[in-house]
Amino acid sequence: MQFLLSLAPAYAEIFLLCMICAILLIDLFLTDQQREWTYVLSLLTLLGCFLITAFADPTNDVEPFSDMLVTDPMASVLKLCIYASVAVVFVYSQSYIRSRDMFRGEFFVLALFATLGMLVMVSGSSMLTLYLGLELLSLSLYAMIALQRDSKQATEAAMKYFVLGALASGMLLYGMSMLYGATGTLDLDIMAEVIGAGEADNTILAFALVFIVAGLGFKLSAVPFHMWVPDVYHGAPTAVTLFIGSAPKLAAFAFVMRLLVSGLGASFLVEQWQWMLIIMAVLSLAIGNITAIAQTNLKRMLAYSAISHMGFLLLGVLSGSPEGYAAAMFYVVVYVLTTLGTFGIMLLLSRDGFEAENLDDYKGLNQRSPWYAALMLLLMFSMAGVPPVVGFYAKLSVLWAVIEAGYVWLAVVAVMFSLIGAFYYLRIVKLMYFDTPQDHAPIVSNAPMRIVLSLNGLAVLGFGTFPGVLMAICAYSVALSL
Amino acid sequence: MSFHDFIFYAFSAVLVAAAIGVITSRNPVHAALLLVLAFFTSSGLWIQLQAEFLAITLVLVYVGAVMVLFLFVVMMLDINLVKLREGFWSYLPLGAVVGVLLALEMGAVLWTFYSRGVIEAPALPANYSNTRELGRLLYTDYVYPFEIAAVILLVAIVAAIALTLRTRKTSKYVDPAWQVKARSQDRVRIVKMQSENRQD
């Protein structure tokens, strides 16, 4: 009993792994008509994890597995968001993957494996666990993209993602090995102490920092390490793009926080990575927003938009203050919420043999369905940062943190590029409301999807009207976790 | 020269000879077999260095699994040696430069290492087993990353099967269960037709 209690912080991970193995086995005995069960079981698994994490004892300070994982409020909040977004992904993609012969146990099992990887990343406190979690996530994603075997585009996307991802992992590992050489430990807390005491060689630390920031840039898809994003977003089946674009961003945020802020948070190192992140953030904002204008494919456009949003996320992190970290966390949660809705609409309009991925497919959506057009309007406003939807407050809090940190010019640059970005978001609104529809097919969907999608769109408005709650949760959890 | 030294030099001589054989032999099967010999003798050297776990793993994994796979691949593939040897002389200068540089670098490392004097390994208690020590560490301090690594392997299996296992449309394979279930009505369809009158 004592032994079981000592594992308490890892209950969610253990439960998830056991359920994955169970689903893997149960799925073998299901016929194609009974495949629904895999879907239901996957959702129940996520619900179980949600309850375990939500009702975990926050005062429990046992650290099992010799300090290889931590449980702090930031990890718990991010984990809850991850469960919710993966569940939403399952609900949205259900009819899409069914019509494309992907409704198989592997889709759900791989997605749950990726979720497990994200959980490990979010609560990793050693470079070893952080890296293994990242690999677990990435390997599952590569396989999910390639799941549509007969699609040339999907295979190409998976190949590109795999090769570039392996390269990025190599860089990250190289940086980590140098950190290990300089400090003699893999544990991030001990590493921070060693660096703080000035016992590490500064030259090695600087080199390690460059490699680690480059590796993180790849994983966050920040310019100049963004080449894979448009092709992967475009080539992957839309359901998988939805998955890649949502929950992993939360895990990537936690990864950056653990590695840069907890591990390399000594003040002389912060000054160094601040400048690297400034360059990456400005380039991401510029290239992401300007290139997105030229896209006629919505998936590619959202890929470039993701790059620019990651620039904003970096702005929050580089301000180097607890307020900045809280703003970045708020931003990433809001971004995931909005992305889920946008891809949800895309999946809703797609049907058997038709992908609603070109901008022209959205012409006159208002005449076909005023409700979905209104939802898309809210989501686009949130992406662009128009009040009163939540995207506005996310941008505002990040900009506020940047100004507080003394980078007024950076805030001005960010606002300028956001204005440019607003053009292509508002273009979709124009297409939906002022153009005549080209596509007259009725929009069919199942009830759970309609309900969740509506809730998702309304959440964007709701959190925008009362942004204080979510912001307070982020600020509180970051303040308690640092 | 003690017996220990004698064993060391004997194993080293076999190892170097086998390694040279790997790159000079014309027959790829011979090269693979010589590589097995090289692995085996170096595992003998490791046992001398009291690294018995590494030695056993080398034999089990490399000799037992990897090299056997290698041999199969070499036997299955129809490698045209003449084609492989094409352009040998044009690659030689670059290859020679790389080789000489490698040798120099290795020499430099060894020289700096030995100029500091050889550090004696600390004497270990008689009942010390590094297999047990490794196992203890893996299953206590590092059990969490160890389990995650196992999960990653599971993902690899699931992904490999999901991506490659599917029935080919051109396959002539017949499912026996379907064959047994087939009824005579499925095979032959009797169609009743009015007979046509002869038209002359």
Interface residues (C-beta under 8 A of the other chain):
Chain A: A10 L17 L24 P64 F65 S66 M68 L69 R104 E106 V109 L110 F113 L116 V120 S126 L128 T129 L132 G133 E135 L136 L139 S140 Y142 A143 A146 L147 R149
Chain B: T140 D141 Y142 V143 Y144 P145 I148 A149 V151 I152 L154 V155 A156 V158 A159 A162 L163 R166
